[in-house]
Amino acid sequence: MADGLSFPSMGNLYVQAVPPPDLNKNTSWFMYPGVWTTYILILFFTWLIVLAVFGCTPGTAWTIVNLCHFAVTYHFFHWKKGTPFSEDQGIYNKLTWWEQIDNGKQLTRNRKFLTVVPVVLYLIASHTTDYQNPWLFLNTIAVLVLVIAKFPNMHKVRIFGINADYPI
């Protein structure tokens, strides 16, 4: 401008929401904005569906959601290894999804979020069932298994060799 004033370009006024680079296609999707919100909404709508289909009490529905969440996340996050993509040339074949997320870095925001979710589900399910057995027992076992599996000290640990890769 002629009077010496300059204005920032419009491109500099917006927040850049580009996720950090992660070459692993199996885990990179979890770094995008909105994934956490979608995860929570899926749990909530699953609870509504369980209420509608089974016609049970809200507490029983939360317990069913908690136990289903346990079964699905344990299998896909802590048991199943590798990636469905061949471009990585097998470098992730011996790692679970949990071990691959955030390039293996511990105590990241994503890992903390994924650790808090089962704890909150446990608290909701236990409170809404008035801490009654057998629901309290089932909810406690589910949260203990999931939270212990997420400890940084459990990274790449196979208890009793279960799910370990042994050379043939």
C-alpha positions in Angstrom: 0.0 0.0 0.0 1.1 3.6 -0.6 0.8 4.7 3.1 3.1 1.9 4.4 0.4 -0.2 6.0 0.4 -3.9 5.1 -2.3 -6.4 5.9 -1.8 -10.1 6.4 -3.0 -12.3 3.7 -6.2 -14.2 4.2 -4.3 -17.6 4.2 -2.5 -16.6 7.4 -5.7 -16.0 9.3 -6.8 -19.6 9.5 -5.5 -22.3 11.8 -3.6 -25.0 9.9 -5.3 -28.3 10.8 -2.9 -30.6 9.1 -2.1 -33.7 11.2 1.5 -34.6 11.8 3.0 -36.9 9.2 2.5 -40.5 10.0 3.6 -42.9 7.3 1.5 -45.7 8.7 -1.9 -45.7 6.9 -3.2 -48.1 9.6 -3.0 -45.5 12.3 -2.7 -42.1 10.6 -6.5 -41.7 10.4 -6.7 -41.4 14.2 -4.8 -38.1 14.1 -7.4 -36.2 12.1 -9.7 -33.6 13.8 -13.1 -35.0 14.8 -12.1 -38.6 15.3 -12.4 -38.4 19.1 -15.9 -36.8 18.8 -16.9 -39.5 16.3 -15.7 -42.2 18.6 -17.7 -40.9 21.5 -20.8 -40.4 19.3 -20.5 -44.0 18.1 -20.5 -45.2 21.7 -23.5 -43.1 22.6 -25.5 -44.2 19.5 -24.6 -47.8 20.2 -26.1 -47.3 23.7 -29.3 -45.9 22.2 -29.5 -48.8 19.8 -29.0 -51.3 22.6 -31.8 -49.5 24.6 -34.2 -49.6 21.6 -33.5 -53.2 20.5 -33.2 -55.0 23.8 -35.5 -52.8 25.8 -33.3 -53.1 28.9 -32.5 -50.7 31.6 -30.1 -47.8 30.9 -27.5 -49.4 33.2 -27.7 -52.8 31.5 -27.4 -51.1 28.2 -24.3 -49.2 29.3 -22.8 -52.5 30.5 -23.6 -54.2 27.2 -21.9 -51.2 25.4 -18.9 -51.4 27.8 -18.5 -55.2 27.2 -18.9 -54.8 23.4 -16.4 -52.0 23.5 -14.0 -54.2 25.5 -14.3 -57.1 23.0 -13.9 -55.0 19.9 -11.1 -52.7 21.1 -9.1 -55.6 22.7 -9.3 -57.6 19.5 -8.5 -54.8 17.1 -6.2 -52.6 19.2 -4.3 -55.2 21.3 -4.5 -58.6 19.6 -4.6 -58.3 15.9 -1.2 -57.5 14.4 0.1 -55.9 11.2 -1.7 -53.7 8.7 -4.0 -54.3 5.8 -1.7 -52.4 3.5 1.1 -54.0 1.5 3.0 -50.8 0.9 4.6 -50.9 4.3 6.5 -54.1 3.2 5.8 -55.9 6.5 7.5 -53.5 8.9 4.4 -53.5 11.2 3.6 -57.2 10.9 4.7 -58.0 14.5 3.0 -54.9 16.1 -0.6 -54.5 17.2 -2.5 -51.3 16.3 -1.9 -50.0 19.8 1.9 -50.4 19.3 1.7 -48.7 16.0 -0.3 -45.6 17.0 1.7 -42.4 17.2 4.7 -44.2 15.8 5.1 -46.1 19.1 5.5 -43.0 21.2 4.1 -43.4 24.7 1.7 -41.1 26.7 0.5 -39.1 23.7 -2.8 -37.3 23.6 -4.3 -40.1 21.5 -3.1 -42.8 23.8 -4.4 -40.9 26.9 -7.8 -40.5 25.2 -8.0 -44.2 24.3 -7.1 -45.0 28.0 -9.7 -42.7 29.5 -12.6 -43.9 27.3 -12.9 -47.4 28.9 -12.5 -45.9 32.4 -15.3 -43.4 31.8 -17.5 -46.2 30.3 -16.7 -48.3 33.4 -17.7 -45.5 35.7 -21.0 -44.8 33.8 -21.9 -48.5 33.5 -21.1 -49.3 37.2 -22.9 -46.2 38.5 -26.0 -46.8 36.3 -26.3 -50.4 37.5 -25.9 -49.3 41.1 -22.7 -51.3 41.5 -24.7 -54.5 41.5 -23.2 -57.9 40.8 -22.6 -59.5 38.2 -22.5 -56.3 36.2 -19.9 -54.7 38.5 -17.6 -57.8 38.2 -17.9 -57.9 34.4 -17.3 -54.2 34.0 -14.3 -54.3 36.4 -12.7 -57.2 34.5 -13.2 -55.4 31.2 -11.7 -52.1 32.3 -8.7 -53.8 34.1 -7.8 -55.8 31.0 -8.0 -52.8 28.7 -6.2 -50.4 31.0 -3.4 -52.8 31.8 -2.9 -53.6 28.1 -2.5 -49.8 27.5 0.3 -49.3 30.1 3.6 -48.0 28.6 5.4 -50.9 30.4 3.3 -53.4 28.4 4.5 -52.0 25.0 5.5 -55.1 22.9 5.0 -57.4 25.9 3.4 -60.7 25.3 2.2 -62.2 28.6 3.1 -66.0 28.9 4.1 -65.8 25.2 0.4 -65.5 24.1 0.2 -63.9 20.7 4.0 -63.9 20.4 5.8 -64.3 17.1 8.0 -67.3 17.3 10.4 -68.3 14.5 9.3 -71.5 12.8 
